[in-house]
Amino acid sequence: MCKILNISRSTYYFELNKIKNDEKVEEYESDIISAFKDSKNIYGARKIKAILNRNGIVISRRKIRK
């Protein structure tokens, strides 16, 4: 397919992964914000990650920070 479109494979897979990662962050954005608000705006990414892990949500610390 990449030959037909005349693009490199790395470009195709880069765009594909970027879309998936953005969807995951948007999906859990309300959970991240509510955990932050529940902590009275004190908790950082590490503690928010721990709270989300207890609730069964697995997302990286760096994604939470974004």
All heavy atoms as TSV, in Angstrom:
chain	resi	resn	atom	element	x	y	z
A	1	MET	N	N	0.809	-1.181	0.000
A	1	MET	CA	C	0.000	0.000	0.000
A	1	MET	C	C	0.864	1.260	0.000
A	1	MET	O	O	0.521	2.243	-0.636
A	1	MET	CB	C	-0.919	-0.007	1.227
A	1	MET	CG	C	-1.866	1.158	1.233
A	1	MET	SD	S	-3.233	0.986	2.344
A	1	MET	CE	C	-2.585	1.722	3.802
A	2	CYS	N	N	1.965	1.230	0.731
A	2	CYS	CA	C	2.840	2.403	0.781
A	2	CYS	C	C	3.477	2.685	-0.574
A	2	CYS	O	O	3.706	3.842	-0.921
A	2	CYS	CB	C	3.919	2.210	1.842
A	2	CYS	SG	S	3.242	2.227	3.514
A	3	LYS	N	N	3.756	1.629	-1.321
A	3	LYS	CA	C	4.328	1.825	-2.659
A	3	LYS	C	C	3.328	2.513	-3.578
A	3	LYS	O	O	3.695	3.361	-4.382
A	3	LYS	CB	C	4.760	0.491	-3.256
A	3	LYS	CG	C	6.007	-0.067	-2.641
A	3	LYS	CD	C	6.427	-1.337	-3.333
A	3	LYS	CE	C	7.673	-1.884	-2.671
A	3	LYS	NZ	N	8.169	-3.086	-3.351
A	4	ILE	N	N	2.074	2.149	-3.453
A	4	ILE	CA	C	1.043	2.743	-4.292
A	4	ILE	C	C	0.866	4.223	-3.961
A	4	ILE	O	O	0.746	5.064	-4.845
A	4	ILE	CB	C	-0.301	1.997	-4.107
A	4	ILE	CG1	C	-0.162	0.570	-4.627
A	4	ILE	CG2	C	-1.438	2.712	-4.833
A	4	ILE	CD1	C	-1.316	-0.325	-4.282
A	5	LEU	N	N	0.885	4.543	-2.679
A	5	LEU	CA	C	0.726	5.927	-2.254
A	5	LEU	C	C	2.014	6.735	-2.352
A	5	LEU	O	O	2.002	7.939	-2.166
A	5	LEU	CB	C	0.215	5.971	-0.812
A	5	LEU	CG	C	-1.172	5.388	-0.574
A	5	LEU	CD1	C	-1.490	5.360	0.909
A	5	LEU	CD2	C	-2.220	6.177	-1.328
A	6	ASN	N	N	3.117	6.022	-2.573
A	6	ASN	CA	C	4.434	6.643	-2.717
A	6	ASN	C	C	4.871	7.371	-1.440
A	6	ASN	O	O	5.321	8.519	-1.473
A	6	ASN	CB	C	4.462	7.590	-3.918
A	6	ASN	CG	C	5.875	7.874	-4.373
A	6	ASN	OD1	O	6.787	7.108	-4.088
A	6	ASN	ND2	N	6.051	8.970	-5.083
A	7	ILE	N	N	4.686	6.683	-0.293
A	7	ILE	CA	C	5.166	7.196	0.987
A	7	ILE	C	C	5.981	6.105	1.669
A	7	ILE	O	O	5.840	4.929	1.354
A	7	ILE	CB	C	4.014	7.646	1.914
A	7	ILE	CG1	C	3.059	6.482	2.205
A	7	ILE	CG2	C	3.253	8.819	1.322
A	7	ILE	CD1	C	2.028	6.769	3.260
A	8	SER	N	N	6.816	6.493	2.604
A	8	SER	CA	C	7.618	5.505	3.311
A	8	SER	C	C	6.777	4.821	4.384
A	8	SER	O	O	5.789	5.370	4.876
A	8	SER	CB	C	8.845	6.155	3.948
A	8	SER	OG	O	8.438	7.041	4.958
A	9	ARG	N	N	7.176	3.620	4.746
A	9	ARG	CA	C	6.441	2.871	5.770
A	9	ARG	C	C	6.497	3.571	7.116
A	9	ARG	O	O	5.535	3.563	7.874
A	9	ARG	CB	C	7.000	1.460	5.904
A	9	ARG	CG	C	6.646	0.577	4.736
A	9	ARG	CD	C	7.085	-0.835	4.978
A	9	ARG	NE	N	8.526	-0.871	5.240
A	9	ARG	CZ	C	9.173	-1.898	5.740
A	9	ARG	NH1	N	8.529	-2.989	6.058
A	9	ARG	NH2	N	10.471	-1.851	5.937
A	10	SER	N	N	7.628	4.177	7.434
A	10	SER	CA	C	7.759	4.838	8.731
A	10	SER	C	C	6.770	5.995	8.870
A	10	SER	O	O	6.225	6.224	9.947
A	10	SER	CB	C	9.185	5.336	8.931
A	10	SER	OG	O	9.522	6.287	7.940
A	11	THR	N	N	6.519	6.711	7.794
A	11	THR	CA	C	5.544	7.800	7.828
A	11	THR	C	C	4.152	7.262	8.098
A	11	THR	O	O	3.405	7.813	8.905
A	11	THR	CB	C	5.539	8.570	6.502
A	11	THR	OG1	O	6.853	9.060	6.258
A	11	THR	CG2	C	4.555	9.712	6.520
A	12	TYR	N	N	3.802	6.176	7.457
A	12	TYR	CA	C	2.485	5.567	7.641
A	12	TYR	C	C	2.288	5.132	9.083
A	12	TYR	O	O	1.273	5.450	9.706
A	12	TYR	CB	C	2.321	4.375	6.700
A	12	TYR	CG	C	1.060	3.588	6.946
A	12	TYR	CD1	C	-0.170	4.066	6.508
A	12	TYR	CD2	C	1.092	2.384	7.633
A	12	TYR	CE1	C	-1.331	3.351	6.739
A	12	TYR	CE2	C	-0.062	1.661	7.863
A	12	TYR	CZ	C	-1.267	2.154	7.416
A	12	TYR	OH	O	-2.405	1.451	7.649
A	13	TYR	N	N	3.250	4.424	9.655
A	13	TYR	CA	C	3.099	3.929	11.016
A	13	TYR	C	C	3.190	5.044	12.050
A	13	TYR	O	O	2.551	4.979	13.091
A	13	TYR	CB	C	4.131	2.837	11.312
A	13	TYR	CG	C	3.781	1.559	10.613
A	13	TYR	CD1	C	4.529	1.092	9.547
A	13	TYR	CD2	C	2.674	0.816	10.998
A	13	TYR	CE1	C	4.190	-0.074	8.892
A	13	TYR	CE2	C	2.317	-0.348	10.355
A	13	TYR	CZ	C	3.088	-0.793	9.305
A	13	TYR	OH	O	2.745	-1.944	8.665
A	14	PHE	N	N	3.971	6.082	11.775
A	14	PHE	CA	C	4.061	7.205	12.697
A	14	PHE	C	C	2.700	7.869	12.852
A	14	PHE	O	O	2.246	8.128	13.957
A	14	PHE	CB	C	5.095	8.222	12.208
A	14	PHE	CG	C	5.132	9.474	13.034
A	14	PHE	CD1	C	5.745	9.476	14.269
A	14	PHE	CD2	C	4.538	10.644	12.589
A	14	PHE	CE1	C	5.780	10.614	15.052
A	14	PHE	CE2	C	4.564	11.793	13.364
A	14	PHE	CZ	C	5.184	11.773	14.586
A	15	GLU	N	N	2.039	8.155	11.785
A	15	GLU	CA	C	0.733	8.804	11.837
A	15	GLU	C	C	-0.298	7.892	12.494
A	15	GLU	O	O	-1.141	8.351	13.250
A	15	GLU	CB	C	0.270	9.182	10.426
A	15	GLU	CG	C	1.121	10.229	9.764
A	15	GLU	CD	C	1.137	11.543	10.518
A	15	GLU	OE1	O	0.104	11.922	11.090
A	15	GLU	OE2	O	2.189	12.184	10.537
A	16	LEU	N	N	-0.230	6.615	12.251
A	16	LEU	CA	C	-1.163	5.661	12.827
A	16	LEU	C	C	-1.037	5.634	14.345
A	16	LEU	O	O	-2.036	5.679	15.062
A	16	LEU	CB	C	-0.901	4.271	12.247
A	16	LEU	CG	C	-1.857	3.157	12.641
A	16	LEU	CD1	C	-3.249	3.462	12.120
A	16	LEU	CD2	C	-1.375	1.840	12.091
A	17	ASN	N	N	0.179	5.585	14.877
A	17	ASN	CA	C	0.394	5.571	16.322
A	17	ASN	C	C	-0.001	6.884	16.970
A	17	ASN	O	O	-0.502	6.906	18.087
A	17	ASN	CB	C	1.854	5.258	16.646
A	17	ASN	CG	C	2.203	3.823	16.358
A	17	ASN	OD1	O	1.335	2.959	16.390
A	17	ASN	ND2	N	3.455	3.569	16.069
A	18	LYS	N	N	0.229	7.976	16.302
A	18	LYS	CA	C	-0.097	9.287	16.849
A	18	LYS	C	C	-1.600	9.412	17.079
A	18	LYS	O	O	-2.035	9.910	18.109
A	18	LYS	CB	C	0.381	10.380	15.893
A	18	LYS	CG	C	0.211	11.768	16.416
A	18	LYS	CD	C	0.802	12.769	15.452
A	18	LYS	CE	C	0.630	14.170	15.961
A	18	LYS	NZ	N	1.162	15.151	15.036
A	19	ILE	N	N	-2.394	8.922	16.166
A	19	ILE	CA	C	-3.846	8.989	16.301
A	19	ILE	C	C	-4.310	8.142	17.473
A	19	ILE	O	O	-5.135	8.577	18.278
A	19	ILE	CB	C	-4.519	8.543	14.990
A	19	ILE	CG1	C	-4.252	9.569	13.885
A	19	ILE	CG2	C	-6.013	8.354	15.187
A	19	ILE	CD1	C	-4.630	9.111	12.506
A	20	LYS	N	N	-3.780	6.946	17.634
A	20	LYS	CA	C	-4.181	6.063	18.723
A	20	LYS	C	C	-3.845	6.669	20.081
A	20	LYS	O	O	-4.640	6.609	21.005
A	20	LYS	CB	C	-3.494	4.702	18.594
A	20	LYS	CG	C	-4.053	3.833	17.507
A	20	LYS	CD	C	-3.344	2.510	17.490
A	20	LYS	CE	C	-3.820	1.644	16.359
A	20	LYS	NZ	N	-3.089	0.375	16.308
A	21	ASN	N	N	-2.660	7.247	20.217
A	21	ASN	CA	C	-2.242	7.826	21.500
A	21	ASN	C	C	-3.100	9.026	21.877
A	21	ASN	O	O	-3.431	9.212	23.038
A	21	ASN	CB	C	-0.774	8.221	21.455
A	21	ASN	CG	C	0.126	7.004	21.443
A	21	ASN	OD1	O	-0.260	5.937	21.875
A	21	ASN	ND2	N	1.326	7.186	20.932
A	22	ASP	N	N	-3.451	9.860	20.919
A	22	ASP	CA	C	-4.276	11.024	21.205
A	22	ASP	C	C	-5.670	10.611	21.658
A	22	ASP	O	O	-6.250	11.238	22.542
A	22	ASP	CB	C	-4.378	11.932	19.980
A	22	ASP	CG	C	-3.077	12.642	19.666
A	22	ASP	OD1	O	-2.207	12.690	20.559
A	22	ASP	OD2	O	-2.930	13.140	18.534
A	23	GLU	N	N	-6.215	9.551	21.078
A	23	GLU	CA	C	-7.528	9.075	21.473
A	23	GLU	C	C	-7.515	8.580	22.913
A	23	GLU	O	O	-8.468	8.803	23.660
A	23	GLU	CB	C	-7.992	7.953	20.554
A	23	GLU	CG	C	-8.333	8.413	19.153
A	23	GLU	CD	C	-8.636	7.271	18.212
A	23	GLU	OE1	O	-8.512	6.103	18.633
A	23	GLU	OE2	O	-8.981	7.544	17.060
A	24	LYS	N	N	-6.434	7.925	23.318
A	24	LYS	CA	C	-6.347	7.377	24.674
A	24	LYS	C	C	-6.327	8.493	25.712
A	24	LYS	O	O	-6.972	8.394	26.748
A	24	LYS	CB	C	-5.102	6.505	24.803
A	24	LYS	CG	C	-5.041	5.725	26.085
A	24	LYS	CD	C	-3.905	4.749	26.088
A	24	LYS	CE	C	-3.939	3.908	27.336
A	24	LYS	NZ	N	-2.873	2.930	27.380
A	25	VAL	N	N	-5.615	9.553	25.435
A	25	VAL	CA	C	-5.539	10.671	26.364
A	25	VAL	C	C	-6.902	11.341	26.482
A	25	VAL	O	O	-7.360	11.650	27.583
A	25	VAL	CB	C	-4.466	11.699	25.919
A	25	VAL	CG1	C	-4.530	12.945	26.764
A	25	VAL	CG2	C	-3.095	11.073	25.984
A	26	GLU	N	N	-7.582	11.546	25.369
A	26	GLU	CA	C	-8.901	12.177	25.403
A	26	GLU	C	C	-9.907	11.323	26.146
A	26	GLU	O	O	-10.801	11.844	26.813
A	26	GLU	CB	C	-9.384	12.447	23.981
A	26	GLU	CG	C	-8.619	13.539	23.272
A	26	GLU	CD	C	-9.027	13.680	21.823
A	26	GLU	OE1	O	-9.935	12.957	21.380
A	26	GLU	OE2	O	-8.430	14.526	21.140
A	27	GLU	N	N	-9.762	10.016	26.033
A	27	GLU	CA	C	-10.684	9.091	26.682
A	27	GLU	C	C	-10.636	9.218	28.205
A	27	GLU	O	O	-11.659	9.150	28.877
A	27	GLU	CB	C	-10.334	7.666	26.267
A	27	GLU	CG	C	-11.235	6.602	26.821
A	27	GLU	CD	C	-10.828	5.219	26.340
A	27	GLU	OE1	O	-10.172	5.114	25.290
A	27	GLU	OE2	O	-11.166	4.257	27.034
A	28	TYR	N	N	-9.452	9.432	28.762
A	28	TYR	CA	C	-9.268	9.477	30.207
A	28	TYR	C	C	-9.092	10.887	30.756
A	28	TYR	O	O	-8.800	11.066	31.934
A	28	TYR	CB	C	-8.065	8.625	30.612
A	28	TYR	CG	C	-8.236	7.169	30.275
A	28	TYR	CD1	C	-7.341	6.520	29.445
A	28	TYR	CD2	C	-9.298	6.447	30.784
A	28	TYR	CE1	C	-7.497	5.180	29.146
A	28	TYR	CE2	C	-9.474	5.115	30.484
A	28	TYR	CZ	C	-8.568	4.490	29.663
A	28	TYR	OH	O	-8.739	3.172	29.368
A	29	GLU	N	N	-9.288	11.883	29.922
A	29	GLU	CA	C	-9.055	13.262	30.350
A	29	GLU	C	C	-9.945	13.649	31.532
A	29	GLU	O	O	-9.482	14.282	32.493
A	29	GLU	CB	C	-9.297	14.215	29.186
A	29	GLU	CG	C	-8.959	15.646	29.494
A	29	GLU	CD	C	-9.072	16.550	28.278
A	29	GLU	OE1	O	-9.542	16.095	27.229
A	29	GLU	OE2	O	-8.695	17.718	28.409
A	30	SER	N	N	-11.192	13.265	31.512
A	30	SER	CA	C	-12.098	13.630	32.607
A	30	SER	C	C	-11.683	12.941	33.912
A	30	SER	O	O	-11.794	13.539	34.991
A	30	SER	CB	C	-13.535	13.270	32.255
A	30	SER	OG	O	-13.670	11.882	32.070
A	31	ASP	N	N	-11.182	11.692	33.829
A	31	ASP	CA	C	-10.707	10.984	35.021
A	31	ASP	C	C	-9.479	11.661	35.618
A	31	ASP	O	O	-9.355	11.779	36.837
A	31	ASP	CB	C	-10.380	9.528	34.692
A	31	ASP	CG	C	-11.603	8.744	34.260
A	31	ASP	OD1	O	-12.685	8.989	34.828
A	31	ASP	OD2	O	-11.468	7.897	33.362
A	32	ILE	N	N	-8.589	12.110	34.760
A	32	ILE	CA	C	-7.370	12.781	35.212
A	32	ILE	C	C	-7.720	14.102	35.894
A	32	ILE	O	O	-7.225	14.414	36.982
A	32	ILE	CB	C	-6.406	13.012	34.030
A	32	ILE	CG1	C	-5.897	11.674	33.489
A	32	ILE	CG2	C	-5.237	13.902	34.436
A	32	ILE	CD1	C	-5.189	11.779	32.162
A	33	ILE	N	N	-8.601	14.858	35.278
A	33	ILE	CA	C	-8.988	16.148	35.838
A	33	ILE	C	C	-9.719	15.979	37.164
A	33	ILE	O	O	-9.467	16.711	38.128
A	33	ILE	CB	C	-9.841	16.944	34.828
A	33	ILE	CG1	C	-8.966	17.354	33.641
A	33	ILE	CG2	C	-10.469	18.174	35.470
A	33	ILE	CD1	C	-9.721	17.941	32.480
A	34	SER	N	N	-10.599	14.986	37.246
A	34	SER	CA	C	-11.333	14.779	38.500
A	34	SER	C	C	-10.398	14.332	39.627
A	34	SER	O	O	-10.566	14.757	40.773
A	34	SER	CB	C	-12.467	13.781	38.311
A	34	SER	OG	O	-11.966	12.505	38.025
A	35	ALA	N	N	-9.399	13.504	39.316
A	35	ALA	CA	C	-8.429	13.093	40.334
A	35	ALA	C	C	-7.625	14.299	40.819
A	35	ALA	O	O	-7.329	14.424	42.010
A	35	ALA	CB	C	-7.497	12.020	39.777
A	36	PHE	N	N	-7.296	15.195	39.908
A	36	PHE	CA	C	-6.552	16.402	40.272
A	36	PHE	C	C	-7.413	17.325	41.137
A	36	PHE	O	O	-6.957	17.849	42.152
A	36	PHE	CB	C	-6.085	17.122	39.009
A	36	PHE	CG	C	-5.258	18.344	39.276
A	36	PHE	CD1	C	-4.002	18.245	39.833
A	36	PHE	CD2	C	-5.736	19.600	38.957
A	36	PHE	CE1	C	-3.227	19.367	40.076
A	36	PHE	CE2	C	-4.987	20.733	39.188
A	36	PHE	CZ	C	-3.731	20.617	39.757
A	37	LYS	N	N	-8.663	17.501	40.757
A	37	LYS	CA	C	-9.561	18.369	41.523
A	37	LYS	C	C	-9.866	17.779	42.901
A	37	LYS	O	O	-9.983	18.510	43.882
A	37	LYS	CB	C	-10.873	18.596	40.769
A	37	LYS	CG	C	-10.714	19.327	39.465
A	37	LYS	CD	C	-10.348	20.762	39.675
A	37	LYS	CE	C	-10.270	21.465	38.325
A	37	LYS	NZ	N	-9.739	22.786	38.408
A	38	ASP	N	N	-9.999	16.450	42.991
A	38	ASP	CA	C	-10.256	15.800	44.277
A	38	ASP	C	C	-9.098	15.994	45.257
A	38	ASP	O	O	-9.297	15.972	46.475
A	38	ASP	CB	C	-10.528	14.308	44.092
A	38	ASP	CG	C	-11.854	14.049	43.403
A	38	ASP	OD1	O	-12.693	14.979	43.352
A	38	ASP	OD2	O	-12.053	12.927	42.904
A	39	SER	N	N	-7.904	16.170	44.727
A	39	SER	CA	C	-6.737	16.378	45.587
A	39	SER	C	C	-6.538	17.854	45.934
A	39	SER	O	O	-5.496	18.231	46.452
A	39	SER	CB	C	-5.483	15.848	44.897
A	39	SER	OG	O	-5.110	16.692	43.822
A	40	LYS	N	N	-7.531	18.670	45.616
A	40	LYS	CA	C	-7.481	20.117	45.848
A	40	LYS	C	C	-6.322	20.756	45.085
A	40	LYS	O	O	-5.620	21.627	45.600
A	40	LYS	CB	C	-7.407	20.429	47.337
A	40	LYS	CG	C	-8.607	19.918	48.102
A	40	LYS	CD	C	-8.491	20.191	49.565
A	40	LYS	CE	C	-9.705	19.572	50.252
A	40	LYS	NZ	N	-9.612	19.634	51.690
A	41	ASN	N	N	-6.111	20.271	43.871
A	41	ASN	CA	C	-5.094	20.794	42.945
A	41	ASN	C	C	-3.670	20.664	43.476
A	41	ASN	O	O	-2.815	21.489	43.187
A	41	ASN	CB	C	-5.383	22.242	42.574
A	41	ASN	CG	C	-6.727	22.428	41.930
A	41	ASN	OD1	O	-7.347	21.472	41.468
A	41	ASN	ND2	N	-7.199	23.642	41.898
A	42	ILE	N	N	-3.412	19.620	44.264
A	42	ILE	CA	C	-2.089	19.429	44.859
A	42	ILE	C	C	-1.309	18.311	44.176
A	42	ILE	O	O	-0.112	18.447	43.945
A	42	ILE	CB	C	-2.216	19.135	46.373
A	42	ILE	CG1	C	-2.797	20.348	47.081
A	42	ILE	CG2	C	-0.884	18.753	46.973
A	42	ILE	CD1	C	-3.125	20.135	48.535
A	43	TYR	N	N	-1.973	17.199	43.870
A	43	TYR	CA	C	-1.279	16.019	43.351
A	43	TYR	C	C	-0.642	16.269	41.992
A	43	TYR	O	O	-1.195	16.969	41.152
A	43	TYR	CB	C	-2.230	14.841	43.227
A	43	TYR	CG	C	-2.603	14.180	44.528
A	43	TYR	CD1	C	-3.477	13.111	44.546
A	43	TYR	CD2	C	-2.082	14.602	45.735
A	43	TYR	CE1	C	-3.827	12.491	45.726
A	43	TYR	CE2	C	-2.422	13.994	46.921
A	43	TYR	CZ	C	-3.298	12.937	46.912
A	43	TYR	OH	O	-3.645	12.323	48.083
A	44	GLY	N	N	0.511	15.651	41.804
A	44	GLY	CA	C	1.196	15.694	40.532
A	44	GLY	C	C	0.909	14.442	39.728
A	44	GLY	O	O	0.034	13.636	40.068
A	45	ALA	N	N	1.657	14.270	38.666
A	45	ALA	CA	C	1.417	13.161	37.741
A	45	ALA	C	C	1.636	11.796	38.392
A	45	ALA	O	O	0.904	10.849	38.113
A	45	ALA	CB	C	2.313	13.306	36.519
A	46	ARG	N	N	2.617	11.685	39.284
A	46	ARG	CA	C	2.900	10.390	39.908
A	46	ARG	C	C	1.752	9.932	40.802
A	46	ARG	O	O	1.342	8.781	40.772
A	46	ARG	CB	C	4.188	10.444	40.710
A	46	ARG	CG	C	5.407	10.562	39.837
A	46	ARG	CD	C	6.659	10.736	40.679
A	46	ARG	NE	N	7.768	11.101	39.839
A	46	ARG	CZ	C	8.820	10.332	39.631
A	46	ARG	NH1	N	8.912	9.167	40.202
A	46	ARG	NH2	N	9.787	10.731	38.838
A	47	LYS	N	N	1.229	10.835	41.613
A	47	LYS	CA	C	0.133	10.461	42.508
A	47	LYS	C	C	-1.158	10.246	41.733
A	47	LYS	O	O	-1.954	9.367	42.065
A	47	LYS	CB	C	-0.049	11.515	43.588
A	47	LYS	CG	C	1.043	11.480	44.626
A	47	LYS	CD	C	0.715	12.380	45.782
A	47	LYS	CE	C	1.811	12.310	46.841
A	47	LYS	NZ	N	1.513	13.163	47.987
A	48	ILE	N	N	-1.387	11.032	40.699
A	48	ILE	CA	C	-2.574	10.838	39.872
A	48	ILE	C	C	-2.503	9.492	39.170
A	48	ILE	O	O	-3.504	8.782	39.064
A	48	ILE	CB	C	-2.737	11.991	38.867
A	48	ILE	CG1	C	-3.080	13.276	39.614
A	48	ILE	CG2	C	-3.807	11.676	37.839
A	48	ILE	CD1	C	-3.096	14.516	38.766
A	49	LYS	N	N	-1.309	9.115	38.734
A	49	LYS	CA	C	-1.132	7.795	38.104
A	49	LYS	C	C	-1.475	6.686	39.088
A	49	LYS	O	O	-2.139	5.716	38.731
A	49	LYS	CB	C	0.294	7.630	37.599
A	49	LYS	CG	C	0.557	6.274	36.961
A	49	LYS	CD	C	1.961	6.184	36.431
A	49	LYS	CE	C	2.358	4.798	35.996
A	49	LYS	NZ	N	1.479	4.138	35.087
A	50	ALA	N	N	-1.068	6.828	40.337
A	50	ALA	CA	C	-1.368	5.818	41.352
A	50	ALA	C	C	-2.874	5.712	41.590
A	50	ALA	O	O	-3.417	4.605	41.720
A	50	ALA	CB	C	-0.644	6.158	42.648
A	51	ILE	N	N	-3.550	6.846	41.631
A	51	ILE	CA	C	-5.003	6.846	41.814
A	51	ILE	C	C	-5.688	6.149	40.645
A	51	ILE	O	O	-6.589	5.334	40.820
A	51	ILE	CB	C	-5.531	8.293	41.968
A	51	ILE	CG1	C	-5.062	8.880	43.292
A	51	ILE	CG2	C	-7.046	8.339	41.874
A	51	ILE	CD1	C	-5.322	10.359	43.416
A	52	LEU	N	N	-5.273	6.488	39.434
A	52	LEU	CA	C	-5.878	5.882	38.252
A	52	LEU	C	C	-5.602	4.384	38.189
A	52	LEU	O	O	-6.467	3.606	37.774
A	52	LEU	CB	C	-5.383	6.574	36.980
A	52	LEU	CG	C	-5.793	8.037	36.818
A	52	LEU	CD1	C	-5.158	8.626	35.574
A	52	LEU	CD2	C	-7.297	8.186	36.768
A	53	ASN	N	N	-4.393	3.967	38.591
A	53	ASN	CA	C	-4.074	2.539	38.608
A	53	ASN	C	C	-4.970	1.781	39.577
A	53	ASN	O	O	-5.381	0.664	39.299
A	53	ASN	CB	C	-2.602	2.300	38.957
A	53	ASN	CG	C	-1.695	2.522	37.780
A	53	ASN	OD1	O	-2.137	2.486	36.642
A	53	ASN	ND2	N	-0.426	2.780	38.041
A	54	ARG	N	N	-5.274	2.385	40.726
A	54	ARG	CA	C	-6.178	1.755	41.687
A	54	ARG	C	C	-7.578	1.592	41.102
A	54	ARG	O	O	-8.304	0.680	41.462
A	54	ARG	CB	C	-6.258	2.570	42.971
A	54	ARG	CG	C	-5.106	2.268	43.907
A	54	ARG	CD	C	-5.304	2.957	45.240
A	54	ARG	NE	N	-4.239	3.962	45.306
A	54	ARG	CZ	C	-4.393	5.213	45.693
A	54	ARG	NH1	N	-5.559	5.653	46.086
A	54	ARG	NH2	N	-3.369	6.027	45.706
A	55	ASN	N	N	-7.955	2.498	40.208
A	55	ASN	CA	C	-9.257	2.425	39.560
A	55	ASN	C	C	-9.253	1.561	38.301
A	55	ASN	O	O	-10.256	1.472	37.610
A	55	ASN	CB	C	-9.751	3.831	39.202
A	55	ASN	CG	C	-10.012	4.659	40.436
A	55	ASN	OD1	O	-10.297	4.123	41.494
A	55	ASN	ND2	N	-9.909	5.973	40.306
A	56	GLY	N	N	-8.103	0.979	37.974
A	56	GLY	CA	C	-8.008	0.083	36.825
A	56	GLY	C	C	-7.682	0.760	35.509
A	56	GLY	O	O	-7.820	0.162	34.449
A	57	ILE	N	N	-7.255	2.005	35.564
A	57	ILE	CA	C	-6.898	2.740	34.350
A	57	ILE	C	C	-5.383	2.772	34.240
A	57	ILE	O	O	-4.700	3.267	35.127
A	57	ILE	CB	C	-7.456	4.175	34.396
A	57	ILE	CG1	C	-8.976	4.133	34.486
A	57	ILE	CG2	C	-7.007	4.967	33.189
A	57	ILE	CD1	C	-9.612	5.477	34.761
A	58	VAL	N	N	-4.859	2.243	33.141
A	58	VAL	CA	C	-3.419	2.206	32.932
A	58	VAL	C	C	-3.064	3.231	31.863
A	58	VAL	O	O	-3.464	3.106	30.709
A	58	VAL	CB	C	-2.963	0.799	32.496
A	58	VAL	CG1	C	-1.470	0.785	32.243
A	58	VAL	CG2	C	-3.345	-0.230	33.530
A	59	ILE	N	N	-2.340	4.248	32.295
A	59	ILE	CA	C	-1.878	5.304	31.393
A	59	ILE	C	C	-0.546	5.805	31.933
A	59	ILE	O	O	-0.325	5.808	33.144
A	59	ILE	CB	C	-2.934	6.433	31.271
A	59	ILE	CG1	C	-2.566	7.405	30.183
A	59	ILE	CG2	C	-3.162	7.110	32.575
A	59	ILE	CD1	C	-3.687	8.365	29.826
A	60	SER	N	N	0.339	6.206	31.055
A	60	SER	CA	C	1.678	6.589	31.493
A	60	SER	C	C	1.673	7.943	32.186
A	60	SER	O	O	0.790	8.781	31.984
A	60	SER	CB	C	2.646	6.620	30.318
A	60	SER	OG	O	2.412	7.759	29.522
A	61	ARG	N	N	2.666	8.143	33.018
A	61	ARG	CA	C	2.830	9.394	33.763
A	61	ARG	C	C	3.003	10.570	32.809
A	61	ARG	O	O	2.500	11.663	33.038
A	61	ARG	CB	C	4.045	9.241	34.675
A	61	ARG	CG	C	4.136	10.250	35.762
A	61	ARG	CD	C	5.321	9.974	36.645
A	61	ARG	NE	N	6.529	10.390	35.955
A	61	ARG	CZ	C	7.669	9.704	35.928
A	61	ARG	NH1	N	7.765	8.571	36.532
A	61	ARG	NH2	N	8.708	10.169	35.292
A	62	ARG	N	N	3.699	10.342	31.740
A	62	ARG	CA	C	3.950	11.416	30.783
A	62	ARG	C	C	2.679	11.831	30.033
A	62	ARG	O	O	2.494	12.995	29.711
A	62	ARG	CB	C	5.059	11.002	29.825
A	62	ARG	CG	C	6.397	10.973	30.547
A	62	ARG	CD	C	7.480	10.237	29.769
A	62	ARG	NE	N	8.701	10.173	30.531
A	62	ARG	CZ	C	8.988	9.245	31.422
A	62	ARG	NH1	N	8.115	8.274	31.682
A	62	ARG	NH2	N	10.128	9.246	32.082
A	63	LYS	N	N	1.822	10.879	29.778
A	63	LYS	CA	C	0.537	11.207	29.143
A	63	LYS	C	C	-0.329	12.005	30.104
A	63	LYS	O	O	-1.045	12.898	29.694
A	63	LYS	CB	C	-0.197	9.936	28.727
A	63	LYS	CG	C	0.504	9.122	27.702
A	63	LYS	CD	C	0.167	9.611	26.350
A	63	LYS	CE	C	0.836	8.700	25.335
A	63	LYS	NZ	N	1.355	9.407	24.226
A	64	ILE	N	N	-0.280	11.659	31.380
A	64	ILE	CA	C	-1.052	12.392	32.382
A	64	ILE	C	C	-0.561	13.823	32.464
A	64	ILE	O	O	-1.350	14.763	32.547
A	64	ILE	CB	C	-0.930	11.697	33.758
A	64	ILE	CG1	C	-1.636	10.354	33.726
A	64	ILE	CG2	C	-1.494	12.582	34.857
A	64	ILE	CD1	C	-1.375	9.490	34.927
A	65	ARG	N	N	0.743	13.993	32.390
A	65	ARG	CA	C	1.330	15.330	32.460
A	65	ARG	C	C	0.891	16.222	31.299
A	65	ARG	O	O	0.709	17.410	31.462
A	65	ARG	CB	C	2.844	15.216	32.452
A	65	ARG	CG	C	3.501	16.082	33.463
A	65	ARG	CD	C	4.978	15.989	33.466
A	65	ARG	NE	N	5.488	14.676	33.093
A	65	ARG	CZ	C	6.767	14.393	32.917
A	65	ARG	NH1	N	7.650	15.341	33.066
A	65	ARG	NH2	N	7.157	13.209	32.594
A	66	LYS	N	N	0.721	15.646	30.131
A	66	LYS	CA	C	0.300	16.419	28.954
A	66	LYS	C	C	-1.088	16.946	29.164
A	66	LYS	O	O	-1.459	17.998	28.792
A	66	LYS	CB	C	0.322	15.567	27.699
A	66	LYS	CG	C	1.681	15.295	27.171
A	66	LYS	CD	C	1.606	14.515	25.888
A	66	LYS	CE	C	2.972	14.201	25.344
A	66	LYS	NZ	N	2.920	13.458	24.112
